[in-house]
């Protein structure tokens, strides 16, 4: 067996450079590059290997470890999980900054390879700079914090351990059912240690993603369940997009007259005006999907985690005896809601079931209900988009309407994650092209928007990309805006400034709690409290972005917004539009409910009434 002597860091880079994916007969490179912020825990190890010109991985300098990991997630998600960027950092705080991103990736089932530096395996310089010391267990380091949020975790304490660790990492990262965050902790001394690696370890390795087929017997069982239903409803989840099954689901829905609602991850798998597309479903869904869902006798969940926002905290499906059929590559998800589980690829599963249903000429019993629900909802969306001003300023919904109705190209991609915008966007946004809606809502992580938009633009360089963010989320994390400038990768930031955390303020007040702690106001010097309606802290987010080198605008009405968007589209560099909007101009819920922990005991009568209302709705929700 031929061998080649390399450091562990050099071997890792060479290995990653030779990983490929094969899906539906198309083969492509899996690892496109590496995001990194160099520190003493990685710069002279894997950093030295990345500096060498003997590989094709592109290195991108990040500016916040969480931010660059979010960008890697956005890149992988937009590529339907078949391309990734690895992410490396120093030990200690640099590594810890990536824990949130690891949880986000695992929650959303997105492949993310994290390569944090670690303490010395030899223990000779202990404690090294930034080393965490646990008195009861000296084997624990900061990187052990990744264990509960990763699908696979390993620490490479000897250079030869890289081989089994790297192959296991690829096993998980390329698996549609097991994928999520993978952490390979790299002790800084071991990164530089050499080993005689077998050359075959570095040969081109192709990971075949085979569609998990549905057996004939399982397809027959599923078809029998569907045939017994008269008013079934499909749910289009993220698995539909990752399996590239949008056309298959749309055809299935049309052929058997079964309408479908969209989750945040599934939205834009099928364009908005498909006759069977009822739009968003659940807590942040619209009237059409939620009305049909309430009376459905069978829910066919395709590629969805069935989170509380999708199911309305298990409340959305009110018909007595409603049953569930779930198609998912992950059995953990397929069994949720006491469903009949079908562990399969979304496309293959729907095709197999359709073949059986054709033999019985099955059709749902819907007549004009679907068209009526869509028409009623379209009228409501038009109404919400048309209002120029809220009670206290420019309407957030009007701004979204202008963007959606022509100021954005049909092929443009919007990116979001948190605050009131995900609700407005799932309800109201009309996706005019496939893959144009990119929402991280499994973890709903504030700060994902700008970083995720960078990753999406790297994945889709020919499409205009817009980060849809509130001021609260932007303040939390926008460092990769600088990365976009540095790498000449243009993104557009639509910053909806409602002066604080308007979404949570809305939740707070809906449960009988007076406004408190959600507005960006100065502290009252006399009372020492943050008081509702206090003096606002004036922030120019446009000036922040201008300092990075972005083109920026501040707007307060539709005419200003139209002019700014036109110029932003023509800009060669990243842009930010600071849109000053009314604190209360978000959309409300439609035939939906969300379970939150409202206090049983309170001095506030409104809170006690909210708790009583909570109990009433809990009684209407499913228990499992």
C-alpha positions as CSV (number, residue, x, y, z in Angstrom):
1,X,0.0,0.0,0.0
2,X,1.5,3.3,-1.1
3,X,1.7,6.0,1.6
4,X,2.1,9.7,1.8
5,X,3.4,11.6,4.8
6,X,1.2,14.6,5.7
7,X,0.2,16.5,8.8
8,X,-3.3,15.8,10.0
9,X,-4.3,19.3,8.8
10,X,-2.9,18.7,5.4
11,X,-4.5,15.3,5.2
12,X,-7.9,16.7,6.2
13,X,-7.8,19.4,3.5
14,X,-6.8,16.9,0.8
15,X,-9.5,14.5,1.9
16,X,-12.2,17.2,1.8
17,X,-11.1,18.3,-1.6
18,X,-11.9,14.8,-3.1
19,X,-15.5,14.2,-1.8
20,X,-18.3,14.1,-4.4
21,X,-22.0,13.6,-4.4
22,X,-24.0,11.6,-7.0
23,X,-27.8,12.2,-7.1
24,X,-30.1,11.0,-9.9
25,X,-27.1,10.3,-12.1
26,X,-25.5,13.8,-11.7
27,X,-22.1,13.9,-10.0
28,X,-20.8,17.1,-8.4
29,X,-18.2,18.2,-5.9
30,X,-19.5,18.1,-2.3
31,X,-17.1,20.4,-0.4
32,X,-16.7,23.7,-2.2
33,X,-14.6,25.6,0.2
34,X,-13.9,26.6,3.8
35,X,-15.0,29.6,5.9
36,X,-12.5,30.4,8.7
37,X,-11.4,32.9,11.3
38,X,-7.8,32.0,12.1
39,X,-6.5,32.0,15.7
40,X,-3.8,30.2,17.6
41,X,-5.9,27.0,17.6
42,X,-6.0,26.6,13.8
43,X,-3.9,29.0,11.9
44,X,-0.6,27.0,12.0
45,X,-2.4,23.7,11.6
46,X,-5.3,23.5,9.1
47,X,-4.6,27.1,8.2
48,X,-1.1,26.1,6.9
49,X,-2.7,23.4,4.8
50,X,-5.4,25.7,3.4
51,X,-2.7,28.3,2.4
52,X,-1.0,25.7,0.1
53,X,-2.0,25.9,-3.6
54,X,-2.3,22.1,-4.0
55,X,-6.1,21.9,-3.5
56,X,-9.2,23.4,-5.1
57,X,-11.0,24.5,-1.9
58,X,-11.7,28.2,-1.8
59,X,-11.0,29.9,1.5
60,X,-13.3,32.7,2.8
61,X,-12.4,34.8,5.7
62,X,-15.3,35.2,8.0
63,X,-15.9,38.0,10.6
64,X,-17.9,36.2,13.2
65,X,-17.8,32.5,13.8
66,X,-21.6,32.1,14.2
67,X,-22.1,34.3,11.1
68,X,-19.8,32.4,8.8
69,X,-21.4,29.1,10.0
70,X,-24.8,30.5,9.2
71,X,-23.5,31.4,5.7
72,X,-22.4,27.8,5.3
73,X,-25.8,26.7,6.3
74,X,-27.5,29.0,3.8
75,X,-25.2,27.8,1.1
76,X,-26.0,24.1,1.8
77,X,-29.7,24.7,2.2
78,X,-30.0,26.5,-1.1
79,X,-28.0,23.7,-2.8
80,X,-30.6,21.2,-1.5
81,X,-28.0,19.8,0.9
82,X,-25.7,18.5,-1.9
83,X,-22.9,21.1,-1.5
84,X,-21.3,22.4,1.6
85,X,-18.7,24.8,3.0
86,X,-16.7,23.6,5.9
87,X,-16.1,26.0,8.8
88,X,-12.9,26.3,11.0
89,X,-12.1,28.3,14.0
90,X,-9.7,28.7,16.9
91,X,-10.3,27.1,20.3
92,X,-12.3,28.6,23.1
93,X,-14.6,31.6,22.3
94,X,-14.1,31.1,18.5
95,X,-15.4,27.6,18.7
96,X,-18.2,28.4,21.2
97,X,-19.5,31.0,18.8
98,X,-20.4,28.2,16.4
99,X,-22.5,26.2,18.9
100,X,-25.7,28.1,18.0
101,X,-25.2,27.5,14.3
102,X,-24.6,23.8,15.0
103,X,-28.0,23.6,16.8
104,X,-29.6,25.5,13.9
105,X,-28.2,23.1,11.3
106,X,-29.2,20.0,13.2
107,X,-32.7,21.3,13.9
108,X,-33.2,22.1,10.2
109,X,-31.5,18.9,9.0
110,X,-28.9,20.9,7.0
111,X,-25.3,19.5,6.6
112,X,-22.7,21.7,8.4
113,X,-19.1,20.6,8.9
114,X,-17.4,22.3,11.9
115,X,-13.7,22.1,12.4
116,X,-12.9,23.9,15.7
117,X,-9.4,24.0,17.1
118,X,-9.0,22.3,20.5
119,X,-6.6,22.1,23.4
120,X,-3.3,20.2,23.2
121,X,-3.8,16.5,23.2
122,X,-0.3,16.0,24.7
123,X,-1.3,18.3,27.7
124,X,2.2,19.7,28.0
125,X,1.4,23.4,27.8
126,X,-1.8,23.1,29.8
127,X,-3.6,25.3,30.4
128,X,-3.1,26.8,27.0
129,X,-4.6,30.2,26.1
130,X,-8.5,30.0,26.0
131,X,-8.5,26.5,27.6
132,X,-11.5,25.7,29.7
133,X,-10.5,23.6,32.7
134,X,-13.1,21.4,34.5
135,X,-11.9,20.3,37.9
136,X,-13.9,17.1,38.0
137,X,-13.0,15.9,34.4
138,X,-9.9,17.0,32.7
139,X,-10.9,15.5,29.4
140,X,-13.7,18.0,28.9
141,X,-12.9,21.0,26.7
142,X,-15.1,23.8,25.3
143,X,-15.8,21.7,22.2
144,X,-17.7,19.2,24.3
145,X,-20.5,21.7,24.1
146,X,-21.0,20.6,20.5
147,X,-22.0,17.1,21.6
148,X,-25.7,17.7,22.2
149,X,-26.3,19.8,19.1
150,X,-24.4,17.7,16.5
151,X,-25.4,14.6,14.6
152,X,-21.9,13.3,14.8
153,X,-19.0,14.5,17.1
154,X,-15.4,13.3,17.3
155,X,-12.1,14.5,18.7
156,X,-9.0,13.6,16.8
157,X,-6.4,13.0,19.4
158,X,-4.0,11.2,17.1
159,X,-3.3,11.9,13.4
160,X,-4.3,8.4,12.2
161,X,-7.8,8.8,13.8
162,X,-8.6,11.3,11.1
163,X,-9.4,8.5,8.6
164,X,-12.3,6.9,10.5
165,X,-13.5,10.3,11.8
166,X,-13.5,11.9,8.3
167,X,-15.4,9.0,6.7
168,X,-18.0,9.0,9.5
169,X,-18.4,12.7,9.0
170,X,-19.1,12.2,5.4
171,X,-21.5,9.4,6.2
172,X,-23.6,11.7,8.2
173,X,-23.3,14.9,6.2
174,X,-24.4,13.1,2.9
175,X,-27.3,11.2,4.5
176,X,-30.7,12.7,3.8
177,X,-32.1,11.1,7.0
178,X,-29.2,11.7,9.4
179,X,-27.7,15.0,8.3
180,X,-27.1,18.0,10.5
181,X,-24.1,19.5,12.2
182,X,-20.9,17.5,12.4
183,X,-18.1,18.5,14.6
184,X,-14.5,17.3,14.3
185,X,-12.6,18.8,17.2
186,X,-9.0,19.3,16.2
187,X,-6.4,19.5,18.9
188,X,-3.9,22.2,17.8
189,X,-0.8,20.0,18.3
190,X,-2.3,17.1,16.5
191,X,-3.2,19.3,13.5
192,X,0.5,19.7,12.9
193,X,1.6,16.1,13.6
194,X,2.5,13.9,10.6
195,X,1.4,10.4,9.7
196,X,2.0,8.1,6.8
197,X,-1.5,8.0,5.3
198,X,-2.4,5.5,2.7
199,X,-2.8,7.2,-0.7
200,X,-6.2,5.5,-1.3
201,X,-7.6,7.6,1.5
202,X,-7.3,10.6,-0.7
203,X,-8.7,9.1,-3.9
204,X,-11.9,10.6,-5.3
205,X,-14.7,9.3,-3.1
206,X,-18.3,9.4,-4.5
207,X,-21.2,9.4,-2.0
208,X,-24.3,8.1,-3.7
209,X,-27.6,9.6,-2.5
210,X,-30.1,6.9,-3.5
211,X,-33.8,7.7,-3.3
212,X,-35.4,5.7,-0.5
213,X,-38.1,3.9,-2.4
214,X,-41.5,2.9,-1.1
215,X,-42.2,-0.8,-1.3
216,X,-45.2,-1.9,-3.3
217,X,-46.9,-3.2,-0.2
218,X,-46.4,0.2,1.6
219,X,-47.7,2.1,-1.4
220,X,-50.8,-0.1,-1.4
221,X,-51.4,0.6,2.3
222,X,-51.0,4.3,1.8
223,X,-53.4,4.3,-1.2
224,X,-56.0,2.4,0.8
225,X,-55.8,5.1,3.5
226,X,-56.2,7.9,1.0
227,X,-59.0,6.2,-0.8
228,X,-61.0,6.1,2.5
229,X,-60.7,9.9,2.8
230,X,-63.0,12.5,1.1
231,X,-61.3,15.7,2.2
232,X,-57.5,15.0,2.3
233,X,-54.9,17.8,2.6
234,X,-51.2,17.6,1.7
235,X,-48.5,19.5,3.6
236,X,-45.5,20.4,1.5
237,X,-42.4,20.4,3.8
238,X,-38.7,21.1,3.3
239,X,-38.1,17.5,2.3
240,X,-40.1,18.2,-0.9
241,X,-37.5,20.8,-1.9
242,X,-34.5,18.7,-0.9
243,X,-35.8,15.7,-2.9
244,X,-36.6,18.1,-5.8
245,X,-40.1,16.8,-5.7
246,X,-42.0,20.0,-6.2
247,X,-43.3,19.1,-9.7
248,X,-44.2,15.6,-8.4
249,X,-46.2,17.0,-5.5
250,X,-47.9,19.5,-7.7
251,X,-48.9,16.8,-10.2
252,X,-50.1,14.5,-7.5
253,X,-52.2,17.3,-6.0
254,X,-53.8,18.1,-9.4
255,X,-54.4,14.6,-10.5
256,X,-56.3,13.6,-7.3
257,X,-57.7,17.0,-6.5
258,X,-55.9,17.2,-3.2
259,X,-55.0,20.8,-2.0
260,X,-51.7,21.5,-0.2
261,X,-50.4,23.9,2.4
262,X,-46.8,25.0,2.7
263,X,-44.5,25.0,5.6
264,X,-41.8,27.7,5.9
265,X,-39.2,25.2,4.5
266,X,-41.5,23.9,1.8
267,X,-42.6,27.3,0.5
268,X,-41.6,27.9,-3.2
269,X,-41.2,24.2,-4.0
270,X,-44.3,25.0,-6.1
271,X,-45.2,28.5,-7.3
272,X,-47.9,30.4,-5.4
273,X,-50.6,30.4,-8.1
274,X,-50.8,26.6,-8.6
275,X,-54.5,25.8,-8.4
276,X,-54.0,23.4,-5.5
277,X,-51.6,25.6,-3.5
278,X,-53.4,27.1,-0.5
279,X,-50.2,28.9,0.8
280,X,-48.8,28.9,4.3
281,X,-50.3,26.6,6.9
282,X,-50.3,26.7,10.7
283,X,-49.6,29.5,13.2
284,X,-48.0,31.7,10.5
285,X,-50.2,30.4,7.8
286,X,-53.1,32.0,5.9
287,X,-56.8,31.7,5.9
288,X,-57.1,29.3,2.9
289,X,-54.8,26.5,4.2
290,X,-56.0,26.8,7.8
291,X,-59.7,26.7,6.9
292,X,-59.3,23.7,4.7
293,X,-57.1,22.0,7.4
294,X,-59.7,22.4,10.1
295,X,-62.1,20.2,8.2
296,X,-59.7,17.7,6.5
297,X,-60.2,14.1,7.3
298,X,-56.7,13.0,6.3
299,X,-53.4,15.0,6.5
300,X,-50.7,13.7,4.1
301,X,-47.5,15.2,5.5
302,X,-44.6,15.2,3.0
303,X,-41.1,15.9,4.1
304,X,-42.0,18.0,7.2
305,X,-40.9,17.9,10.8
306,X,-44.5,18.8,11.9
307,X,-43.4,21.4,14.3
308,X,-45.8,23.3,16.5
309,X,-46.0,26.2,14.0
310,X,-47.0,23.8,11.2
311,X,-49.6,22.0,13.3
312,X,-50.8,25.0,15.3
313,X,-49.5,23.2,18.5
314,X,-51.5,20.1,17.3
315,X,-54.7,22.2,17.2
316,X,-55.1,23.0,13.5
317,X,-56.8,19.7,12.5
318,X,-60.2,19.8,14.2
319,X,-62.3,17.2,12.3
320,X,-63.3,14.2,14.5
321,X,-61.4,11.1,13.5
322,X,-58.8,13.0,11.3
323,X,-55.9,10.7,10.5
324,X,-52.3,11.3,9.4
325,X,-50.1,9.8,6.7
326,X,-46.5,10.9,6.7
327,X,-43.8,10.5,4.1
328,X,-40.3,11.2,5.4
329,X,-36.8,9.9,5.0
330,X,-36.3,10.1,8.7
331,X,-38.5,7.7,10.7
332,X,-38.3,10.0,13.8
333,X,-40.3,12.6,11.8
334,X,-42.5,10.1,10.0
335,X,-44.0,8.8,13.3
336,X,-45.1,12.2,14.6
337,X,-48.8,13.0,15.2
338,X,-49.4,9.2,15.5
339,X,-49.2,9.1,11.7
340,X,-49.1,6.1,9.5
341,X,-45.3,6.3,8.8
342,X,-43.9,5.9,5.3
343,X,-40.1,6.1,5.4
344,X,-39.2,7.1,1.9
345,X,-38.0,9.8,-0.4
346,X,-40.7,12.4,-1.1
347,X,-40.6,12.1,-4.9
348,X,-40.3,8.3,-5.0
349,X,-43.1,7.9,-2.4
350,X,-45.6,10.1,-4.1
351,X,-44.9,8.5,-7.5
352,X,-45.5,5.0,-6.0
353,X,-48.7,6.0,-4.3
354,X,-50.0,7.8,-7.4
355,X,-49.5,4.7,-9.5
356,X,-51.8,2.7,-7.1
357,X,-54.4,5.5,-6.8
358,X,-54.8,5.7,-10.6
359,X,-56.0,2.1,-10.7
360,X,-59.0,3.1,-8.6
361,X,-59.5,6.4,-10.3
362,X,-59.5,8.1,-6.9
363,X,-60.6,11.7,-6.6
364,X,-61.2,13.8,-3.4
365,X,-64.8,15.1,-2.9
366,X,-63.9,18.8,-3.0
367,X,-65.9,20.8,-5.5
368,X,-65.3,24.5,-5.5
369,X,-64.0,24.8,-1.9
370,X,-60.4,25.0,-3.0
371,X,-60.9,27.8,-5.6
372,X,-63.1,29.7,-3.2
373,X,-60.6,29.5,-0.3
374,X,-57.8,30.7,-2.6
375,X,-59.9,33.6,-4.0
376,X,-60.9,34.7,-0.5
377,X,-57.3,34.6,0.6
378,X,-56.0,36.4,-2.5
379,X,-58.5,39.2,-1.7
380,X,-57.3,39.5,1.8
381,X,-53.6,39.6,0.8
382,X,-54.4,42.3,-1.7
383,X,-56.1,44.3,1.1
384,X,-53.2,43.9,3.5
385,X,-50.7,44.9,0.8
386,X,-52.6,48.0,-0.1
387,X,-52.6,49.8,3.2
388,X,-50.0,52.6,3.0
389,X,-49.7,53.4,6.7
390,X,-50.3,51.9,10.0
391,X,-51.5,53.7,13.1
392,X,-48.1,55.2,13.8
393,X,-46.2,55.1,10.5
394,X,-45.3,53.4,7.3
395,X,-46.8,49.9,6.9
396,X,-44.5,46.9,6.9
397,X,-47.1,45.0,4.9
398,X,-47.2,47.8,2.2
399,X,-43.5,47.6,1.8
400,X,-43.6,43.8,1.4
401,X,-46.4,44.2,-1.1
402,X,-44.4,46.6,-3.3
403,X,-41.4,44.2,-3.2
404,X,-43.6,41.2,-4.0
405,X,-45.7,42.8,-6.7
406,X,-42.9,43.8,-9.1
407,X,-40.0,45.6,-7.4
408,X,-38.2,42.3,-6.9
409,X,-37.6,40.1,-10.0
410,X,-39.6,36.9,-10.1
411,X,-36.3,34.9,-9.8
412,X,-35.0,36.9,-6.7
413,X,-34.5,34.9,-3.5
414,X,-35.7,36.3,-0.1
415,X,-34.0,35.1,3.1
416,X,-35.5,35.3,6.6
417,X,-35.5,33.8,10.0
418,X,-37.0,35.6,12.9
419,X,-39.3,38.3,14.2
420,X,-42.6,39.3,12.6
421,X,-41.3,38.9,9.1
422,X,-41.5,35.1,8.9
423,X,-45.2,35.3,9.7
424,X,-45.9,38.0,7.2
425,X,-43.8,36.3,4.5
426,X,-45.3,32.8,5.0
427,X,-48.8,34.2,5.0
428,X,-48.5,36.8,2.3
429,X,-45.5,36.4,0.0
430,X,-46.3,35.0,-3.4
431,X,-43.4,32.9,-4.5
432,X,-43.2,33.4,-8.3
433,X,-40.4,31.0,-9.0
434,X,-39.1,27.8,-7.4
435,X,-36.4,28.1,-4.8
436,X,-37.1,31.8,-4.3
437,X,-38.1,31.6,-0.6
438,X,-35.4,30.7,1.9
439,X,-36.6,30.7,5.5
440,X,-34.7,29.4,8.5
441,X,-37.6,28.8,10.9
442,X,-36.8,25.5,12.6
443,X,-34.5,27.4,15.0
444,X,-35.8,30.9,14.1
445,X,-32.4,32.2,14.9
446,X,-32.0,36.0,15.1
447,X,-29.0,37.0,13.1
448,X,-29.3,34.4,10.4
449,X,-30.7,36.7,7.8
450,X,-27.6,38.6,6.6
451,X,-25.3,35.6,6.9
452,X,-27.7,33.2,5.3
453,X,-28.2,35.7,2.4
454,X,-24.5,35.6,1.8
455,X,-24.5,31.8,1.6
456,X,-27.5,31.8,-0.7
457,X,-25.8,34.3,-3.0
458,X,-22.7,32.1,-3.1
459,X,-25.0,29.2,-4.1
460,X,-27.0,31.3,-6.6
461,X,-24.7,34.0,-8.0
462,X,-27.0,34.8,-10.9
463,X,-30.1,35.6,-8.7
464,X,-30.6,38.8,-6.8
465,X,-30.7,37.9,-3.0
466,X,-32.5,39.9,-0.3
467,X,-32.1,39.5,3.4
468,X,-35.4,40.3,5.1
469,X,-34.5,41.4,8.6
470,X,-35.8,43.4,11.5
471,X,-33.7,45.9,13.4
472,X,-33.4,43.6,16.4
473,X,-32.1,40.8,14.4
474,X,-29.7,43.0,12.4
475,X,-28.1,44.3,15.6
476,X,-27.5,40.8,16.9
477,X,-25.4,39.7,13.9
478,X,-24.6,41.4,10.6
479,X,-20.8,40.8,10.5
480,X,-20.9,38.9,7.2
481,X,-22.1,42.0,5.5
482,X,-18.5,42.9,5.6
483,X,-17.6,39.5,4.2
484,X,-19.9,40.2,1.2
485,X,-18.1,43.5,0.6
486,X,-14.6,41.9,1.0
487,X,-15.4,39.1,-1.5
488,X,-17.5,41.3,-3.9
489,X,-20.5,39.1,-3.4
490,X,-23.5,41.4,-3.6
491,X,-26.4,40.9,-1.3
492,X,-29.3,43.3,-0.4
493,X,-30.5,43.9,3.1
494,X,-34.1,45.0,3.6
495,X,-34.0,46.2,7.2
496,X,-37.5,46.8,8.6
497,X,-36.9,49.1,11.6
498,X,-39.9,49.0,13.9
499,X,-37.8,50.2,16.9
500,X,-37.4,46.9,18.8
501,X,-38.8,43.4,19.1
502,X,-42.3,44.1,17.7
503,X,-43.2,40.4,17.2
504,X,-42.5,39.5,20.9
505,X,-44.3,42.7,22.0
506,X,-47.3,41.5,20.1
507,X,-47.1,38.1,21.8
508,X,-46.7,39.7,25.2
509,X,-49.8,41.9,24.8
510,X,-51.9,39.0,23.4
511,X,-51.5,37.2,26.7
512,X,-52.7,40.2,28.8
513,X,-49.2,41.5,29.7
514,X,-48.6,45.2,29.3
515,X,-45.9,46.4,27.0
516,X,-42.6,45.8,28.6
517,X,-39.0,45.4,27.5
518,X,-39.5,45.1,23.8
519,X,-39.2,48.6,22.5
520,X,-35.8,50.3,21.9
521,X,-36.3,53.3,24.2
522,X,-34.1,55.2,26.6
523,X,-34.3,54.2,30.3
524,X,-36.4,56.7,32.3
525,X,-33.9,58.5,34.5
526,X,-36.5,59.3,37.1
527,X,-38.1,55.8,37.5
528,X,-35.1,53.8,36.5
529,X,-37.3,51.6,34.3
530,X,-37.7,50.9,30.6
531,X,-41.2,52.2,30.1
532,X,-43.6,51.7,27.3
533,X,-43.9,54.6,25.0
534,X,-40.6,56.2,26.2
535,X,-38.3,58.2,24.1
536,X,-37.0,56.2,21.2
537,X,-33.3,55.6,20.6
538,X,-32.6,57.0,17.2
539,X,-30.5,54.6,15.2
540,X,-29.3,55.0,11.6
541,X,-28.8,51.5,10.4
542,X,-28.0,52.9,6.9
543,X,-24.9,54.6,8.4
544,X,-23.7,51.4,10.0
545,X,-23.8,49.6,6.6
546,X,-22.4,52.6,4.8
547,X,-19.3,52.3,7.1
548,X,-18.8,48.8,5.7
549,X,-18.9,50.1,2.1
550,X,-22.5,49.3,1.2
551,X,-24.8,51.6,-0.7
552,X,-27.6,52.6,1.6
553,X,-30.9,54.4,1.8
554,X,-33.3,55.4,4.5
555,X,-37.0,55.4,3.5
556,X,-40.3,56.2,5.2
557,X,-42.8,55.8,2.4
558,X,-43.6,53.9,-0.8
559,X,-42.1,56.5,-3.3
560,X,-38.8,56.5,-1.4
561,X,-38.8,52.7,-1.3
562,X,-39.5,52.3,-5.0
563,X,-36.6,54.7,-5.9
564,X,-34.2,53.0,-3.4
565,X,-35.0,49.5,-4.7
566,X,-34.4,50.5,-8.3
567,X,-31.0,51.9,-7.4
568,X,-30.2,48.9,-5.2
569,X,-30.9,46.5,-8.1
570,X,-28.4,48.4,-10.2
571,X,-25.7,48.6,-7.5
572,X,-22.6,46.5,-8.0
573,X,-22.0,46.3,-4.3
574,X,-24.0,45.1,-1.3
575,X,-26.9,47.4,-0.3
576,X,-29.0,48.1,2.7
577,X,-32.4,49.9,2.8
578,X,-33.3,51.1,6.2
579,X,-37.1,51.0,6.1
580,X,-38.7,52.9,9.0
581,X,-42.0,51.1,9.7
582,X,-44.9,51.2,12.2
583,X,-44.3,49.0,15.3
584,X,-47.7,47.4,15.0
585,X,-48.0,47.0,11.2
586,X,-47.5,43.2,11.0
587,X,-50.2,40.7,10.0
588,X,-52.2,38.8,12.5
589,X,-53.1,35.1,12.7
590,X,-55.8,33.4,10.6
591,X,-57.8,30.5,12.1
592,X,-54.7,29.4,14.1
593,X,-53.5,28.9,17.6
594,X,-50.1,28.7,19.3
595,X,-49.6,27.3,22.7
596,X,-47.4,29.4,25.0
597,X,-46.9,29.3,28.8
598,X,-49.3,31.8,30.1
599,X,-49.1,32.3,33.9
600,X,-51.7,30.6,36.1
601,X,-51.3,33.1,38.8
602,X,-51.0,36.9,38.2
603,X,-52.1,40.2,39.6
604,X,-53.3,41.1,36.1
605,X,-56.9,40.1,35.3
606,X,-56.1,40.1,31.6
607,X,-53.4,37.5,32.1
608,X,-55.8,35.3,34.1
609,X,-58.3,35.5,31.3
610,X,-55.6,34.6,28.8
611,X,-54.7,31.5,30.9
612,X,-58.4,30.5,31.0
613,X,-58.5,30.8,27.2
614,X,-55.3,28.7,27.0
615,X,-57.0,25.9,28.9
616,X,-59.9,26.0,26.6
617,X,-57.8,25.6,23.5
618,X,-55.5,22.9,25.0
619,X,-58.7,20.9,25.4
620,X,-59.3,21.1,21.6
621,X,-55.7,20.1,20.7
622,X,-54.4,16.6,20.0
623,X,-52.4,15.1,22.8
624,X,-49.9,13.2,20.6
